[in-house]
Amino acid sequence: MNWIRATVCSGLVLGLVMARVSAAEPVPPQGPECAESSDPIAELRNHDDAFALLLECFRQLQTNLIEADFEARLDAAANLPEAVRRAQVIELAHTERELRFEKLQQQLVNLLETYRHARARDAREAGVDVPMRVDTVAAARKLENFVAIVPAHDPVATSWLPESCPPVCSCAQTVEPNQKSSRST
C-alpha cells in the first residue's frame, strides 16, 4: 500500500512539475530531428503504421485481460459445490466474455473511424492524397516477440510484482469501420 501511495504522490508531483514546465516559454526546436517533414506522404504512412501498432497492441492486451478474467471465473465456478449454481456461473462467465469481446470490437472500430477522420484532415492539410493503410495483421507480426510487463498481485507478499503478458497474435483480425462484431466463442 505504501508503494501505491508513493507512486500516486510521485505522479502528482511529476504532473505539477510538467504543468509548470509546459507553462514556461516554449523552447524552439533545434537539430535536424525537429525539422518539419520534407515528405508528407512518408509521414502519413508512418502515422498509419504507428496507429496500426497501437491498435493491435491495445487489442492484444485487452484480449489477454478478458481471457484471464474468464479463466478466473471458470476456476471459481469449479469450486462451487452445487451443480446448478456452477452451471449458472459458467453460463454467466461465457456471456460476460462474449459481451466484453463485442465491446472491444466496437472500441476498435470507433478508434479506427476516429483515426480515419483525423487522417483525412492531415492529408488535406498536407495537400496530398494518400490512401489510408492501417494494417493490423502486419502490426501483429511485428508484435510477435513483444512481451508486455503487467503488474500482478502477490497475495503472500501483499505487493505488486511484474508479470509477463503473452502476445495474442493467433487471433489477429483486420478491423474495418462500420464493421459489426463477428467474434464467436
Phi and psi restraints in degrees (value plus and minus 20) as a CYANA .aco file:
   2 ASN   PHI     -83.6   -43.6
   2 ASN   PSI     -55.2   -15.2
   3 TRP   PHI     -83.3   -43.3
   3 TRP   PSI     -63.2   -23.2
   4 ILE   PHI     -85.3   -45.3
   4 ILE   PSI     -65.2   -25.2
   5 ARG   PHI     -81.1   -41.1
   5 ARG   PSI     -62.6   -22.6
   6 ALA   PHI     -85.0   -45.0
   6 ALA   PSI     -58.5   -18.5
   7 THR   PHI     -85.2   -45.2
   7 THR   PSI     -63.5   -23.5
   8 VAL   PHI     -83.0   -43.0
   8 VAL   PSI     -65.1   -25.1
   9 CYS   PHI     -82.7   -42.7
   9 CYS   PSI     -62.8   -22.8
  10 SER   PHI     -81.6   -41.6
  10 SER   PSI     -60.9   -20.9
  11 GLY   PHI     -83.2   -43.2
  11 GLY   PSI     -60.4   -20.4
  12 LEU   PHI     -85.0   -45.0
  12 LEU   PSI     -63.4   -23.4
  13 VAL   PHI     -83.8   -43.8
  13 VAL   PSI     -65.1   -25.1
  14 LEU   PHI     -81.4   -41.4
  14 LEU   PSI     -60.8   -20.8
  15 GLY   PHI     -81.9   -41.9
  15 GLY   PSI     -62.1   -22.1
  16 LEU   PHI     -86.1   -46.1
  16 LEU   PSI     -60.8   -20.8
  17 VAL   PHI     -83.1   -43.1
  17 VAL   PSI     -64.9   -24.9
  18 MET   PHI     -83.8   -43.8
  18 MET   PSI     -58.5   -18.5
  19 ALA   PHI     -84.2   -44.2
  19 ALA   PSI     -59.1   -19.1
  20 ARG   PHI     -87.3   -47.3
  20 ARG   PSI     -61.9   -21.9
  21 VAL   PHI     -85.6   -45.6
  21 VAL   PSI     -61.6   -21.6
  22 SER   PHI     -91.4   -51.4
  22 SER   PSI     -43.1    -3.1
  23 ALA   PHI     -97.7   -57.7
  23 ALA   PSI     -40.0     0.0
  24 ALA   PHI     -90.4   -50.4
  24 ALA   PSI     150.4   190.4
  25 GLU   PHI     -81.1   -41.1
  25 GLU   PSI     117.1   157.1
  26 PRO   PHI     -87.6   -47.6
  26 PRO   PSI     123.6   163.6
  27 VAL   PHI    -107.6   -67.6
  27 VAL   PSI     108.9   148.9
  28 PRO   PHI     -85.9   -45.9
  28 PRO   PSI     122.4   162.4
  29 PRO   PHI     -83.9   -43.9
  29 PRO   PSI     123.4   163.4
  30 GLN   PHI    -152.4  -112.4
  30 GLN   PSI     131.6   171.6
  31 GLY   PHI      68.9   108.9
  31 GLY   PSI     145.2   185.2
  32 PRO   PHI     -89.8   -49.8
  32 PRO   PSI     -46.7    -6.7
  33 GLU   PHI     -90.7   -50.7
  33 GLU   PSI     -37.8     2.2
  34 CYS   PHI    -116.8   -76.8
  34 CYS   PSI     -22.4    17.6
  35 ALA   PHI     -89.2   -49.2
  35 ALA   PSI     134.8   174.8
  36 GLU   PHI     -86.1   -46.1
  36 GLU   PSI     127.1   167.1
  37 SER   PHI     -84.7   -44.7
  37 SER   PSI     113.0   153.0
  38 SER   PHI    -107.6   -67.6
  38 SER   PSI     -33.7     6.3
  39 ASP   PHI    -144.9  -104.9
  39 ASP   PSI      74.2   114.2
  40 PRO   PHI     -84.8   -44.8
  40 PRO   PSI     -46.6    -6.6
  41 ILE   PHI     -87.2   -47.2
  41 ILE   PSI     -66.9   -26.9
  42 ALA   PHI     -83.0   -43.0
  42 ALA   PSI     -58.2   -18.2
  43 GLU   PHI     -81.9   -41.9
  43 GLU   PSI     -65.6   -25.6
  44 LEU   PHI     -85.6   -45.6
  44 LEU   PSI     -58.2   -18.2
  45 ARG   PHI     -87.2   -47.2
  45 ARG   PSI     -57.3   -17.3
  46 ASN   PHI     -83.9   -43.9
  46 ASN   PSI     -58.8   -18.8
  47 HIS   PHI     -82.1   -42.1
  47 HIS   PSI     -62.1   -22.1
  48 ASP   PHI     -80.5   -40.5
  48 ASP   PSI     -65.1   -25.1
  49 ASP   PHI     -85.0   -45.0
  49 ASP   PSI     -62.6   -22.6
  50 ALA   PHI     -84.7   -44.7
  50 ALA   PSI     -61.4   -21.4
  51 PHE   PHI     -86.5   -46.5
  51 PHE   PSI     -58.5   -18.5
  52 ALA   PHI     -81.1   -41.1
  52 ALA   PSI     -62.4   -22.4
  53 LEU   PHI     -83.3   -43.3
  53 LEU   PSI     -63.5   -23.5
  54 LEU   PHI     -81.7   -41.7
  54 LEU   PSI     -66.4   -26.4
  55 LEU   PHI     -83.2   -43.2
  55 LEU   PSI     -64.7   -24.7
  56 GLU   PHI     -88.1   -48.1
  56 GLU   PSI     -60.1   -20.1
  57 CYS   PHI     -82.9   -42.9
  57 CYS   PSI     -64.0   -24.0
  58 PHE   PHI     -79.4   -39.4
  58 PHE   PSI     -65.0   -25.0
  59 ARG   PHI     -82.7   -42.7
  59 ARG   PSI     -63.7   -23.7
  60 GLN   PHI     -86.1   -46.1
  60 GLN   PSI     -64.6   -24.6
  61 LEU   PHI     -84.7   -44.7
  61 LEU   PSI     -62.7   -22.7
  62 GLN   PHI     -85.7   -45.7
  62 GLN   PSI     -57.7   -17.7
  63 THR   PHI     -82.8   -42.8
  63 THR   PSI     -62.6   -22.6
  64 ASN   PHI     -80.7   -40.7
  64 ASN   PSI     -62.7   -22.7
  65 LEU   PHI     -83.6   -43.6
  65 LEU   PSI     -64.2   -24.2
  66 ILE   PHI     -82.4   -42.4
  66 ILE   PSI     -65.8   -25.8
  67 GLU   PHI     -85.9   -45.9
  67 GLU   PSI     -59.7   -19.7
  68 ALA   PHI     -84.0   -44.0
  68 ALA   PSI     -63.1   -23.1
  69 ASP   PHI     -83.2   -43.2
  69 ASP   PSI     -61.6   -21.6
  70 PHE   PHI     -81.2   -41.2
  70 PHE   PSI     -66.7   -26.7
  71 GLU   PHI     -82.7   -42.7
  71 GLU   PSI     -59.3   -19.3
  72 ALA   PHI     -83.7   -43.7
  72 ALA   PSI     -59.0   -19.0
  73 ARG   PHI     -88.2   -48.2
  73 ARG   PSI     -58.4   -18.4
  74 LEU   PHI     -86.2   -46.2
  74 LEU   PSI     -59.7   -19.7
  75 ASP   PHI     -83.3   -43.3
  75 ASP   PSI     -62.1   -22.1
  76 ALA   PHI     -85.5   -45.5
  76 ALA   PSI     -58.8   -18.8
  77 ALA   PHI     -86.2   -46.2
  77 ALA   PSI     -54.7   -14.7
  78 ALA   PHI     -83.3   -43.3
  78 ALA   PSI     -44.5    -4.5
  79 ASN   PHI    -107.4   -67.4
  79 ASN   PSI     -22.8    17.2
  80 LEU   PHI     -96.2   -56.2
  80 LEU   PSI     114.8   154.8
  81 PRO   PHI     -95.7   -55.7
  81 PRO   PSI     -51.1   -11.1
  82 GLU   PHI    -107.1   -67.1
  82 GLU   PSI     108.2   148.2
  83 ALA   PHI     -85.5   -45.5
  83 ALA   PSI     -58.7   -18.7
  84 VAL   PHI     -85.5   -45.5
  84 VAL   PSI     -66.1   -26.1
  85 ARG   PHI     -85.8   -45.8
  85 ARG   PSI     -59.0   -19.0
  86 ARG   PHI     -79.9   -39.9
  86 ARG   PSI     -64.7   -24.7
  87 ALA   PHI     -83.8   -43.8
  87 ALA   PSI     -58.1   -18.1
  88 GLN   PHI     -85.2   -45.2
  88 GLN   PSI     -63.2   -23.2
  89 VAL   PHI     -86.3   -46.3
  89 VAL   PSI     -59.9   -19.9
  90 ILE   PHI     -84.7   -44.7
  90 ILE   PSI     -62.7   -22.7
  91 GLU   PHI     -82.5   -42.5
  91 GLU   PSI     -62.1   -22.1
  92 LEU   PHI     -84.2   -44.2
  92 LEU   PSI     -57.8   -17.8
  93 ALA   PHI     -84.0   -44.0
  93 ALA   PSI     -61.8   -21.8
  94 HIS   PHI     -84.6   -44.6
  94 HIS   PSI     -62.7   -22.7
  95 THR   PHI     -83.1   -43.1
  95 THR   PSI     -64.8   -24.8
  96 GLU   PHI     -81.5   -41.5
  96 GLU   PSI     -63.7   -23.7
  97 ARG   PHI     -80.4   -40.4
  97 ARG   PSI     -66.5   -26.5
  98 GLU   PHI     -82.1   -42.1
  98 GLU   PSI     -63.9   -23.9
  99 LEU   PHI     -84.8   -44.8
  99 LEU   PSI     -58.2   -18.2
 100 ARG   PHI     -87.5   -47.5
 100 ARG   PSI     -56.9   -16.9
 101 PHE   PHI     -87.7   -47.7
 101 PHE   PSI     -58.3   -18.3
 102 GLU   PHI     -83.5   -43.5
 102 GLU   PSI     -61.6   -21.6
 103 LYS   PHI     -84.2   -44.2
 103 LYS   PSI     -62.4   -22.4
 104 LEU   PHI     -80.6   -40.6
 104 LEU   PSI     -65.4   -25.4
 105 GLN   PHI     -79.7   -39.7
 105 GLN   PSI     -62.4   -22.4
 106 GLN   PHI     -86.7   -46.7
 106 GLN   PSI     -57.5   -17.5
 107 GLN   PHI     -82.4   -42.4
 107 GLN   PSI     -62.1   -22.1
 108 LEU   PHI     -83.9   -43.9
 108 LEU   PSI     -62.2   -22.2
 109 VAL   PHI     -82.9   -42.9
 109 VAL   PSI     -63.4   -23.4
 110 ASN   PHI     -84.0   -44.0
 110 ASN   PSI     -62.1   -22.1
 111 LEU   PHI     -82.4   -42.4
 111 LEU   PSI     -62.8   -22.8
 112 LEU   PHI     -85.5   -45.5
 112 LEU   PSI     -60.3   -20.3
 113 GLU   PHI     -86.3   -46.3
 113 GLU   PSI     -60.2   -20.2
 114 THR   PHI     -82.7   -42.7
 114 THR   PSI     -63.7   -23.7
 115 TYR   PHI     -83.0   -43.0
 115 TYR   PSI     -58.8   -18.8
 116 ARG   PHI     -77.9   -37.9
 116 ARG   PSI     -62.9   -22.9
 117 HIS   PHI     -89.0   -49.0
 117 HIS   PSI     -63.6   -23.6
 118 ALA   PHI     -85.0   -45.0
 118 ALA   PSI     -58.6   -18.6
 119 ARG   PHI     -85.1   -45.1
 119 ARG   PSI     -61.1   -21.1
 120 ALA   PHI     -83.4   -43.4
 120 ALA   PSI     -60.3   -20.3
 121 ARG   PHI     -84.4   -44.4
 121 ARG   PSI     -63.8   -23.8
 122 ASP   PHI     -82.1   -42.1
 122 ASP   PSI     -61.8   -21.8
 123 ALA   PHI     -84.9   -44.9
 123 ALA   PSI     -60.7   -20.7
 124 ARG   PHI     -84.0   -44.0
 124 ARG   PSI     -62.8   -22.8
 125 GLU   PHI     -85.9   -45.9
 125 GLU   PSI     -53.9   -13.9
 126 ALA   PHI     -99.6   -59.6
 126 ALA   PSI     -33.4     6.6
 127 GLY   PHI      54.5    94.5
 127 GLY   PSI       8.9    48.9
 128 VAL   PHI    -147.4  -107.4
 128 VAL   PSI     137.8   177.8
 129 ASP   PHI    -140.1  -100.1
 129 ASP   PSI      74.0   114.0
 130 VAL   PHI    -137.7   -97.7
 130 VAL   PSI     102.7   142.7
 131 PRO   PHI     -84.2   -44.2
 131 PRO   PSI     123.0   163.0
 132 MET   PHI     -90.5   -50.5
 132 MET   PSI     116.6   156.6
 133 ARG   PHI    -157.1  -117.1
 133 ARG   PSI      64.6   104.6
 134 VAL   PHI    -121.0   -81.0
 134 VAL   PSI      81.7   121.7
 135 ASP   PHI    -124.1   -84.1
 135 ASP   PSI      75.5   115.5
 136 THR   PHI     -93.6   -53.6
 136 THR   PSI     -43.6    -3.6
 137 VAL   PHI     -88.8   -48.8
 137 VAL   PSI     -64.3   -24.3
 138 ALA   PHI     -84.5   -44.5
 138 ALA   PSI     -57.3   -17.3
 139 ALA   PHI     -84.6   -44.6
 139 ALA   PSI     -58.5   -18.5
 140 ALA   PHI     -83.0   -43.0
 140 ALA   PSI     -58.6   -18.6
 141 ARG   PHI     -83.8   -43.8
 141 ARG   PSI     -59.4   -19.4
 142 LYS   PHI     -87.0   -47.0
 142 LYS   PSI     -48.8    -8.8
 143 LEU   PHI    -110.4   -70.4
 143 LEU   PSI     -15.1    24.9
 144 GLU   PHI     -77.5   -37.5
 144 GLU   PSI     -56.1   -16.1
 145 ASN   PHI    -117.8   -77.8
 145 ASN   PSI     -15.2    24.8
 146 PHE   PHI     -96.0   -56.0
 146 PHE   PSI     110.4   150.4
 147 VAL   PHI    -144.2  -104.2
 147 VAL   PSI      96.1   136.1
 148 ALA   PHI    -101.9   -61.9
 148 ALA   PSI     120.7   160.7
 149 ILE   PHI    -124.4   -84.4
 149 ILE   PSI      95.8   135.8
 150 VAL   PHI    -137.9   -97.9
 150 VAL   PSI     131.2   171.2
 151 PRO   PHI     -91.5   -51.5
 151 PRO   PSI     119.4   159.4
 152 ALA   PHI    -149.4  -109.4
 152 ALA   PSI     114.9   154.9
 153 HIS   PHI    -102.9   -62.9
 153 HIS   PSI     109.1   149.1
 154 ASP   PHI    -123.5   -83.5
 154 ASP   PSI      85.4   125.4
 155 PRO   PHI     -85.4   -45.4
 155 PRO   PSI     -46.5    -6.5
 156 VAL   PHI     -90.5   -50.5
 156 VAL   PSI     -67.4   -27.4
 157 ALA   PHI    -106.3   -66.3
 157 ALA   PSI     -24.8    15.2
 158 THR   PHI      27.0    67.0
 158 THR   PSI      26.2    66.2
 159 SER   PHI    -164.0  -124.0
 159 SER   PSI     152.5   192.5
 160 TRP   PHI    -122.3   -82.3
 160 TRP   PSI     110.4   150.4
 161 LEU   PHI    -139.6   -99.6
 161 LEU   PSI     129.5   169.5
 162 PRO   PHI     -90.4   -50.4
 162 PRO   PSI     125.1   165.1
 163 GLU   PHI    -161.6  -121.6
 163 GLU   PSI     121.8   161.8
 164 SER   PHI    -102.0   -62.0
 164 SER   PSI     131.1   171.1
 165 CYS   PHI    -142.2  -102.2
 165 CYS   PSI      92.5   132.5
 166 PRO   PHI     -87.3   -47.3
 166 PRO   PSI     132.7   172.7
 167 PRO   PHI     -89.3   -49.3
 167 PRO   PSI     137.5   177.5
 168 VAL   PHI    -138.7   -98.7
 168 VAL   PSI      30.8    70.8
 169 CYS   PHI     -91.0   -51.0
 169 CYS   PSI     -41.5    -1.5
 170 SER   PHI     -87.0   -47.0
 170 SER   PSI     -42.2    -2.2
 171 CYS   PHI    -133.5   -93.5
 171 CYS   PSI      13.0    53.0
 172 ALA   PHI     -83.6   -43.6
 172 ALA   PSI     114.9   154.9
 173 GLN   PHI    -149.5  -109.5
 173 GLN   PSI     133.9   173.9
 174 THR   PHI    -107.7   -67.7
 174 THR   PSI     120.7   160.7
 175 VAL   PHI    -133.3   -93.3
 175 VAL   PSI     104.8   144.8
 176 GLU   PHI    -133.8   -93.8
 176 GLU   PSI     125.9   165.9
 177 PRO   PHI     -83.2   -43.2
 177 PRO   PSI     130.2   170.2
 178 ASN   PHI      42.9    82.9
 178 ASN   PSI       0.0    40.0
 179 GLN   PHI    -111.1   -71.1
 179 GLN   PSI     112.6   152.6
 180 LYS   PHI    -101.9   -61.9
 180 LYS   PSI     133.7   173.7
 181 SER   PHI     -87.1   -47.1
 181 SER   PSI     112.8   152.8
 182 SER   PHI    -150.3  -110.3
 182 SER   PSI       7.9    47.9
 183 ARG   PHI     -96.1   -56.1
 183 ARG   PSI     115.2   155.2
 184 SER   PHI    -135.8   -95.8
 184 SER   PSI     136.2   176.2
